[in-house]
Amino acid sequence: MRGFLASSIGVATAAVLALPLALPTPALAETVPVTPAGSTQSLPLVPMGAAVDRTPGVPGMSASPRGAETQGLAAREVKTFSMVGVVWDDATTQLNGRVQVRTRAVRTATWSDWQDVEVHNSEHAADPDAVERESGRVRGATAPLWVGESDGVEVRVQAELDAPATRAGSRLPSGMRIELVDPGAAAPAGSSDGKNSGPADDKGEMVAPGLTMEMAEASAANVPHAQLGANEITELNKADSTADAVFASEGELTAAAAPYIGPRPRIVTRKGWGANESLREKAFVYTNTVRAAFVHHSASGNNYACKDAPAVLRSLYRYHVVSSGWRDFGYNFAVDKCGTVYEGRAGGVSKPVLGAHTMGFNTDSMGVAVLGTFTNSAPPAAAVDAVARLTAWKLGLFGRDPRAKATLKSGGGNRYPKGRNVSMNVISGHRDGFATECPGKQLYGKLPTTRTSSARLQGRP
C-alpha cells in the first residue's frame, strides 16, 4: 500500500442563525457551524413509550409490542436539512431493529408519512484492520435517507424483541443520535459565490483563483486528465483513452492492457459537485491495483431529481465523514439515475484509491454506488449503462476483463474470514463480498448484462 500526505490550510466558519420555532427545540443539539458547504445537526435520541404518532391527520406507526424497547425524538422544528441518518457510539455494535422517520417539507409545510431507514450499513466501511477504523472517530451508522429540504423531524427506533442485549442491558446501541444533514450550496470554500476569490493571501489559503489548498490537492490528482480546478473530466473515445493507463500505472503501460480500455466517460469532479475538501483527511491512500469493481446502491431512496444529485453527494459525503467518522467519501465513484458519473473518494479517478465501500474487500478494488434504493425498484437504464461505461474504462486501465474472475484476499467480514482468498466476478455486487442486501435485488440482477456490455466497450472478442 502506498500513499502521500496532502497538507492543507484553512478553516471555514460562519454564525449559526436561530430560527423562530413553532415546535419544541431540541436540547443538547450539536451543530456543525453552517458554511456554504453544509452543516450537520446531531440530536440525541431518548427512551420513549409506544411508538404511536398522535398528530391529527398523519399516519402513525403501530404500537410497540409488549416489552419492546423504543428510543426516538418527538416531532420538532429544526434548521433546514435534506438527509437523515442515525448513528451510535460503537461501530462494532449492530442496530437490530427498525428505524423510521417522518419529516416536514420546507416548500409545502406538510409532514411526510413514516419512512423506513436502512439499518444495516456497517458493511459499507473500511476493512476491520484499516487505519481508517482506528481513528477513534468511527461510529455505527444506518444508511442515510434523502428526504429533500425539510425543517421538521420525528424519529422512532424500535428494537427487535429477540435482539441481543448490550453490556448495559439495552437492546439498542448506546449513544444513538439522529443526524440531520444540510448539503449547503455548491460554492467552493473560500468563495461565497463560487467565483474568483483572489490570489493567495498571507496564510496561503488560496493557491489559485477560487481554489483553497485542499481543493487544489484534490484537483491536482486528476491532472493531466483535466486542468487544475476543472469541474469535469471530459469523455474520450476508445483510442485516446489508452493514454490514461500510463497515469494509472505510473508510466508502466502494459501491452495486455492497451488494447482493451473502454472509452473514458465524462466524470464530474469533486469540485464539480461541490465537495468541501476541508472535511476529509488530507492523505490519499492507494492500493496496488484494481482487480475488481463492487457495485452498490446508496440506499438513500429514489426521491431525488437529477439536478439534485450534487446535493445528494454533498450530503452523503458529510454523513460519511462528519457523522460516521470515515476519512472521506466511502465510494470511489457514484452514478445518478440519469447516468452521470461522479468522482468519489479523492486521490485521482484513474488511480487505485483505497475506498471504504465493501468491508473486507476494499484492497485492490473499486466501489461504484448508484444513487438510490433498488431492492424493489428497477434501476434506470441510464444508470446501468453508466456503470458499464465506467467499469469498461477503469478496469481496462488495469488489464481486467469484466467477464472474468478475480481473486481477492478477505480483510475480514461476515461472509469470509480474514485471510481467505476468494474468487469472485471482476464486476461483483456488494453482496458477493459481504452478507447484505446491497446493491438491491433489482440492481444485482442487472450485473450479468453489465459485464457483457463492459467487455464489449473494451473491444474484447
C-alpha positions as CSV (number, residue, x, y, z in Angstrom):
1,M,0.0,0.0,0.0
2,R,1.3,3.4,-0.8
3,G,0.1,6.9,0.0
4,F,1.2,10.5,0.3
5,L,0.2,13.3,2.7
6,A,-1.6,16.3,1.2
7,S,-1.2,19.3,3.6
8,S,-4.0,21.8,3.9
9,I,-4.5,25.1,5.5
10,G,-7.8,26.9,6.1
11,V,-10.8,27.0,8.4
12,A,-14.3,28.0,7.3
13,T,-16.5,29.4,9.9
14,A,-19.9,31.2,10.0
15,A,-22.6,32.1,12.5
16,V,-25.4,29.7,13.2
17,L,-28.7,31.6,12.9
18,A,-31.6,30.9,15.2
19,L,-35.0,30.2,13.7
20,P,-38.4,31.1,15.2
21,L,-39.7,27.6,16.2
22,A,-43.3,26.6,16.4
23,L,-42.4,23.1,17.7
24,P,-40.1,22.2,20.6
25,T,-36.5,22.9,20.1
26,P,-34.0,20.0,20.8
27,A,-31.9,20.1,24.0
28,L,-28.2,19.3,23.8
29,A,-28.1,19.7,20.0
30,E,-24.7,19.6,18.5
31,T,-24.5,21.6,15.2
32,V,-21.5,21.9,12.9
33,P,-21.2,25.6,12.1
34,V,-23.1,26.5,8.9
35,T,-20.9,27.1,5.9
36,P,-21.6,27.3,2.2
37,A,-20.6,23.6,2.1
38,G,-23.3,22.5,4.5
39,S,-24.0,21.7,8.2
40,T,-25.0,18.8,10.5
41,Q,-27.4,18.8,13.4
42,S,-26.8,15.9,15.8
43,L,-29.6,15.3,18.2
44,P,-29.7,12.6,21.0
45,L,-32.5,10.0,20.9
46,V,-34.2,9.3,24.2
47,P,-36.3,6.4,25.6
48,M,-40.0,6.5,24.6
49,G,-43.2,4.6,25.2
50,A,-45.3,3.0,22.5
51,A,-44.2,4.2,19.0
52,V,-47.5,5.8,18.1
53,D,-47.9,9.1,16.3
54,R,-50.8,11.1,17.6
55,T,-50.6,14.1,15.3
56,P,-54.0,14.6,13.6
57,G,-54.2,13.5,10.0
58,V,-50.7,11.9,10.0
59,P,-50.4,8.1,9.6
60,G,-48.6,6.7,12.6
61,M,-46.6,3.6,13.4
62,S,-48.2,0.7,15.1
63,A,-47.9,0.4,18.9
64,S,-44.7,-1.3,20.2
65,P,-45.1,-4.9,21.1
66,R,-45.2,-5.6,24.8
67,G,-41.6,-5.5,26.1
68,A,-40.2,-3.8,23.0
69,E,-37.6,-1.1,23.6
70,T,-38.0,2.2,21.8
71,Q,-36.0,5.4,21.5
72,G,-36.7,8.4,19.5
73,L,-37.2,12.1,19.1
74,A,-40.6,13.9,19.4
75,A,-41.8,16.0,16.5
76,R,-39.9,19.3,16.4
77,E,-38.8,22.1,14.2
78,V,-35.2,22.3,13.3
79,K,-32.8,24.1,11.0
80,T,-33.1,23.2,7.4
81,F,-31.7,19.8,6.3
82,S,-32.2,17.3,3.4
83,M,-30.7,14.0,4.6
84,V,-31.2,12.0,7.8
85,G,-29.5,9.0,9.4
86,V,-29.0,7.5,12.9
87,V,-25.5,7.0,14.4
88,W,-24.3,5.5,17.7
89,D,-21.1,5.2,19.7
90,D,-19.7,1.8,19.0
91,A,-19.1,0.9,15.3
92,T,-19.0,-2.8,16.1
93,T,-22.5,-2.8,17.6
94,Q,-25.3,-3.7,15.3
95,L,-28.7,-2.0,15.4
96,N,-31.1,-4.8,15.5
97,G,-34.4,-3.1,15.0
98,R,-36.5,-0.7,12.9
99,V,-35.7,3.0,12.3
100,Q,-38.5,5.2,10.9
101,V,-38.6,9.0,10.4
102,R,-41.1,11.5,9.2
103,T,-40.1,15.0,8.1
104,R,-41.8,18.3,7.3
105,A,-41.1,19.7,3.8
106,V,-40.0,23.4,3.7
107,R,-41.9,24.1,0.5
108,T,-45.3,22.7,1.5
109,A,-45.1,22.7,5.3
110,T,-46.6,19.2,5.2
111,W,-45.4,16.2,7.1
112,S,-44.4,13.0,5.2
113,D,-45.6,9.6,6.0
114,W,-43.3,7.4,8.1
115,Q,-40.3,6.3,6.1
116,D,-38.0,3.3,6.9
117,V,-34.3,3.9,7.1
118,E,-32.0,1.0,6.1
119,V,-30.3,-0.1,9.4
120,H,-27.7,-2.5,8.0
121,N,-24.9,-0.2,6.9
122,S,-21.8,-1.4,8.6
123,E,-20.7,-3.4,5.6
124,H,-20.1,-0.1,3.8
125,A,-16.9,0.7,5.6
126,A,-13.2,0.3,5.8
127,D,-11.7,-3.1,6.5
128,P,-11.5,-4.2,10.2
129,D,-7.7,-3.7,10.4
130,A,-7.5,-0.5,8.3
131,V,-6.1,2.7,9.8
132,E,-9.3,4.4,8.9
133,R,-11.2,2.4,11.5
134,E,-8.6,3.2,14.2
135,S,-9.1,6.9,14.2
136,G,-11.3,6.9,17.3
137,R,-14.0,8.8,15.4
138,V,-15.8,5.9,13.6
139,R,-19.4,5.4,14.7
140,G,-22.0,2.8,14.0
141,A,-24.5,4.2,11.4
142,T,-27.6,3.5,9.4
143,A,-27.7,4.2,5.8
144,P,-28.6,7.8,5.2
145,L,-32.0,8.7,3.7
146,W,-32.5,11.7,1.3
147,V,-35.8,13.5,2.3
148,G,-35.4,16.8,0.4
149,E,-35.4,20.2,2.0
150,S,-37.1,19.9,5.4
151,D,-37.4,21.8,8.7
152,G,-39.2,19.3,11.0
153,V,-38.4,15.8,12.1
154,E,-39.7,13.0,14.2
155,V,-37.9,9.7,14.9
156,R,-38.7,6.2,16.2
157,V,-36.2,3.4,16.7
158,Q,-37.7,0.1,17.9
159,A,-35.6,-2.8,18.9
160,E,-36.4,-6.3,17.8
161,L,-37.8,-8.4,20.6
162,D,-35.1,-11.0,20.2
163,A,-32.2,-8.5,19.8
164,P,-29.3,-9.4,22.0
165,A,-28.8,-7.1,25.0
166,T,-25.7,-4.9,25.2
167,R,-23.4,-4.8,28.3
168,A,-25.7,-2.1,29.7
169,G,-28.7,-4.4,29.3
170,S,-30.2,-2.5,26.4
171,R,-31.3,-4.0,23.1
172,L,-30.4,-0.8,21.3
173,P,-26.9,0.7,20.8
174,S,-25.7,3.3,23.2
175,G,-25.4,7.0,22.2
176,M,-27.9,6.9,19.4
177,R,-28.4,10.3,17.6
178,I,-30.3,11.5,14.6
179,E,-28.1,13.3,12.1
180,L,-29.7,16.0,10.1
181,V,-27.5,16.9,7.1
182,D,-27.8,20.1,5.1
183,P,-25.8,19.8,1.9
184,G,-25.2,23.5,1.6
185,A,-24.5,25.4,-1.6
186,A,-22.1,24.2,-4.2
187,A,-19.9,27.3,-3.9
188,P,-16.3,26.3,-3.0
189,A,-14.8,27.1,0.3
190,G,-13.2,30.5,0.3
191,S,-15.8,31.9,-2.1
192,S,-19.3,32.8,-1.2
193,D,-20.5,32.7,-4.8
194,G,-18.1,30.2,-6.4
195,K,-16.3,32.9,-8.3
196,N,-12.6,34.0,-8.1
197,S,-11.7,35.0,-4.5
198,G,-8.4,36.5,-5.4
199,P,-4.8,35.4,-5.2
200,A,-3.1,33.6,-2.3
201,D,-3.3,35.5,1.0
202,D,-0.6,35.8,3.6
203,K,-1.7,32.4,5.1
204,G,-1.5,30.6,1.8
205,E,-5.2,29.6,1.9
206,M,-5.9,30.5,-1.7
207,V,-3.5,28.8,-4.1
208,A,-5.3,29.6,-7.4
209,P,-8.4,31.6,-8.4
210,G,-11.2,30.2,-6.5
211,L,-9.2,27.3,-5.1
212,T,-8.1,26.5,-1.5
213,M,-5.1,24.3,-0.8
214,E,-7.3,21.3,-0.2
215,M,-9.3,21.9,-3.4
216,A,-6.1,22.2,-5.4
217,E,-4.7,19.0,-4.0
218,A,-7.8,17.0,-4.8
219,S,-7.9,18.6,-8.3
220,A,-4.2,18.0,-9.0
221,A,-4.7,14.3,-8.5
222,N,-6.6,14.3,-11.8
223,V,-4.0,16.2,-13.8
224,P,-3.4,15.7,-16.8
225,H,-6.9,14.3,-17.4
226,A,-8.2,17.7,-16.7
227,Q,-6.7,21.1,-15.8
228,L,-6.4,22.3,-12.2
229,G,-9.8,23.4,-10.9
230,A,-11.8,21.7,-13.6
231,N,-15.5,20.8,-12.8
232,E,-15.4,17.8,-15.1
233,I,-13.2,15.3,-16.8
234,T,-14.3,15.1,-20.4
235,E,-15.1,11.9,-22.2
236,L,-12.7,10.3,-24.6
237,N,-13.0,7.9,-27.4
238,K,-11.5,4.4,-27.1
239,A,-8.3,5.2,-28.9
240,D,-7.5,8.3,-26.8
241,S,-8.4,6.6,-23.5
242,T,-5.3,4.3,-23.9
243,A,-3.1,7.1,-22.7
244,D,-5.0,7.1,-19.3
245,A,-3.4,3.8,-18.5
246,V,0.1,5.4,-18.4
247,F,-1.0,7.6,-15.5
248,A,-2.9,4.9,-13.7
249,S,0.2,2.6,-13.7
250,E,2.7,5.5,-13.1
251,G,4.1,5.2,-16.6
252,E,4.2,1.4,-16.9
253,L,1.6,0.8,-19.6
254,T,1.3,-2.9,-20.3
255,A,0.8,-4.3,-23.7
256,A,-2.0,-6.5,-22.4
257,A,-4.0,-3.5,-21.0
258,A,-3.7,-1.2,-24.0
259,P,-6.0,-2.9,-26.5
260,Y,-8.8,-3.4,-24.0
261,I,-9.5,0.0,-22.4
262,G,-13.0,1.3,-22.8
263,P,-13.8,4.9,-23.8
264,R,-13.5,7.2,-20.8
265,P,-16.9,8.5,-19.7
266,R,-17.5,12.1,-18.7
267,I,-16.8,12.4,-14.9
268,V,-18.0,15.2,-12.7
269,T,-15.1,16.0,-10.4
270,R,-15.3,16.6,-6.6
271,K,-15.1,20.3,-7.3
272,G,-17.9,19.9,-9.9
273,W,-20.3,18.5,-7.3
274,G,-19.1,20.9,-4.6
275,A,-17.2,18.7,-2.2
276,N,-15.9,20.6,0.9
277,E,-12.3,19.5,0.8
278,S,-11.7,20.7,4.4
279,L,-13.8,17.9,5.8
280,R,-11.7,14.9,4.6
281,E,-8.4,13.7,5.9
282,K,-5.5,15.0,3.9
283,A,-3.7,11.8,2.9
284,F,-4.6,10.0,-0.3
285,V,-4.2,6.3,0.3
286,Y,-3.7,3.8,-2.6
287,T,-3.8,0.1,-3.1
288,N,-1.5,-1.7,-5.6
289,T,-4.0,-2.3,-8.4
290,V,-7.7,-2.7,-9.2
291,R,-8.7,-6.3,-9.6
292,A,-12.5,-5.9,-9.3
293,A,-15.3,-3.5,-9.1
294,F,-18.1,-3.7,-6.5
295,V,-21.5,-2.3,-7.4
296,H,-23.6,-0.7,-4.7
297,H,-26.8,1.2,-4.2
298,S,-26.6,4.1,-1.8
299,A,-29.9,3.0,-0.1
300,S,-30.7,6.7,0.3
301,G,-34.0,6.5,-1.6
302,N,-35.1,7.4,-5.1
303,N,-36.9,10.6,-4.3
304,Y,-34.4,13.0,-5.9
305,A,-34.2,14.7,-9.3
306,C,-31.0,14.5,-11.3
307,K,-30.4,18.2,-10.8
308,D,-30.3,17.4,-7.0
309,A,-27.6,14.7,-7.4
310,P,-24.7,17.0,-6.4
311,A,-26.6,18.0,-3.3
312,V,-27.2,14.3,-2.5
313,L,-23.5,13.7,-2.9
314,R,-22.5,16.6,-0.7
315,S,-24.9,15.2,2.0
316,L,-23.6,11.6,1.6
317,Y,-20.0,12.9,1.9
318,R,-20.8,14.9,5.0
319,Y,-22.6,11.9,6.5
320,H,-19.7,9.6,5.8
321,V,-17.1,12.0,7.3
322,V,-18.8,14.1,10.0
323,S,-21.5,11.6,11.2
324,S,-19.8,8.2,10.6
325,G,-16.2,9.3,11.2
326,W,-14.7,8.0,7.9
327,R,-11.7,9.7,6.3
328,D,-13.5,10.6,3.1
329,F,-16.5,9.7,0.9
330,G,-16.7,5.9,1.0
331,Y,-17.2,5.0,-2.7
332,N,-14.7,5.6,-5.5
333,F,-17.4,6.7,-7.9
334,A,-21.1,7.5,-7.8
335,V,-23.7,7.3,-10.6
336,D,-27.0,9.1,-10.6
337,K,-30.3,8.0,-12.1
338,C,-29.6,9.9,-15.3
339,G,-26.3,8.2,-15.9
340,T,-23.9,10.9,-14.8
341,V,-20.7,9.6,-13.3
342,Y,-19.1,11.4,-10.3
343,E,-15.7,11.3,-8.7
344,G,-16.0,9.9,-5.2
345,R,-13.1,9.4,-2.8
346,A,-10.2,11.8,-3.5
347,G,-6.9,10.7,-5.0
348,G,-7.4,10.6,-8.8
349,V,-10.1,8.9,-10.9
350,S,-7.5,6.7,-12.8
351,K,-5.6,5.7,-9.6
352,P,-6.2,2.7,-7.4
353,V,-7.6,4.7,-4.5
354,L,-8.4,2.8,-1.3
355,G,-12.1,3.2,-0.5
356,A,-14.4,2.2,2.3
357,H,-17.2,0.5,0.4
358,T,-17.0,-3.2,0.8
359,M,-15.8,-4.3,4.2
360,G,-13.2,-7.0,3.8
361,F,-12.6,-6.3,0.1
362,N,-11.5,-2.7,-0.2
363,T,-7.9,-3.6,-1.1
364,D,-7.3,-3.8,-4.8
365,S,-10.9,-3.0,-5.7
366,M,-13.1,0.0,-6.6
367,G,-16.6,0.8,-5.4
368,V,-19.3,2.3,-7.5
369,A,-22.6,3.5,-5.8
370,V,-25.7,4.1,-7.9
371,L,-27.7,6.8,-6.1
372,G,-31.0,5.3,-5.0
373,T,-32.5,2.2,-3.5
374,F,-33.1,-0.8,-5.8
375,T,-34.4,-3.6,-3.6
376,N,-37.8,-3.4,-5.2
377,S,-37.4,-0.6,-7.8
378,A,-35.6,-1.3,-11.1
379,P,-32.6,0.9,-11.7
380,P,-32.9,3.3,-14.6
381,A,-31.3,2.0,-17.8
382,A,-29.1,5.2,-18.0
383,A,-27.6,4.3,-14.6
384,V,-26.9,0.7,-15.6
385,D,-25.3,1.8,-18.8
386,A,-23.1,4.3,-16.9
387,V,-21.8,1.5,-14.7
388,A,-20.9,-0.5,-17.8
389,R,-19.1,2.5,-19.3
390,L,-17.2,3.4,-16.2
391,T,-16.0,-0.2,-15.5
392,A,-15.0,-0.7,-19.1
393,W,-12.7,2.3,-18.8
394,K,-11.4,1.9,-15.2
395,L,-11.0,-1.9,-15.2
396,G,-9.4,-1.6,-18.6
397,L,-6.7,0.6,-17.2
398,F,-5.5,-2.3,-15.1
399,G,-6.0,-5.0,-17.8
400,R,-9.1,-6.6,-16.3
401,D,-11.7,-8.4,-18.3
402,P,-15.2,-7.5,-16.9
403,R,-16.4,-11.1,-17.7
404,A,-13.6,-12.8,-15.9
405,K,-13.0,-13.9,-12.3
406,A,-10.6,-12.2,-9.8
407,T,-9.0,-13.5,-6.6
408,L,-9.1,-11.1,-3.6
409,K,-7.9,-11.7,-0.1
410,S,-10.5,-11.1,2.6
411,G,-9.7,-8.5,5.2
412,G,-12.5,-9.9,7.4
413,G,-16.2,-9.7,7.4
414,N,-19.4,-11.7,8.0
415,R,-19.1,-13.8,4.8
416,Y,-15.4,-14.7,4.5
417,P,-12.9,-14.8,7.3
418,K,-9.8,-12.7,7.3
419,G,-7.0,-14.0,5.1
420,R,-9.1,-16.3,2.9
421,N,-8.5,-16.0,-0.9
422,V,-11.9,-15.6,-2.6
423,S,-12.6,-15.9,-6.3
424,M,-15.4,-13.6,-7.5
425,N,-16.6,-11.8,-10.6
426,V,-14.5,-8.9,-11.7
427,I,-17.7,-6.9,-11.7
428,S,-19.4,-8.1,-8.5
429,G,-22.3,-6.8,-6.3
430,H,-21.6,-5.8,-2.7
431,R,-23.4,-8.9,-1.5
432,D,-20.8,-11.1,-3.2
433,G,-18.3,-10.0,-0.6
434,F,-20.5,-9.4,2.4
435,A,-23.8,-10.8,3.6
436,T,-26.0,-7.8,2.7
437,E,-29.0,-6.9,0.5
438,C,-26.8,-4.3,-1.3
439,P,-26.9,-3.4,-4.2
440,G,-30.6,-4.4,-4.0
441,K,-32.2,-7.3,-5.8
442,Q,-33.1,-5.3,-8.9
443,L,-29.7,-3.8,-9.5
444,Y,-27.9,-7.0,-8.7
445,G,-30.0,-8.7,-11.4
446,K,-28.5,-6.3,-14.0
447,L,-24.9,-7.3,-13.4
448,P,-24.7,-10.1,-15.9
449,T,-25.6,-7.8,-18.8
450,T,-23.4,-5.1,-17.3
451,R,-20.4,-7.4,-17.5
452,T,-21.1,-8.2,-21.2
453,S,-21.6,-4.6,-22.1
454,S,-18.5,-3.5,-20.3
455,A,-16.4,-6.1,-22.1
456,R,-17.9,-5.1,-25.4
457,L,-17.0,-1.5,-24.8
458,Q,-13.4,-2.6,-24.1
459,G,-13.4,-4.2,-27.5
460,R,-13.0,-7.8,-26.3
461,P,-13.9,-10.6,-28.6
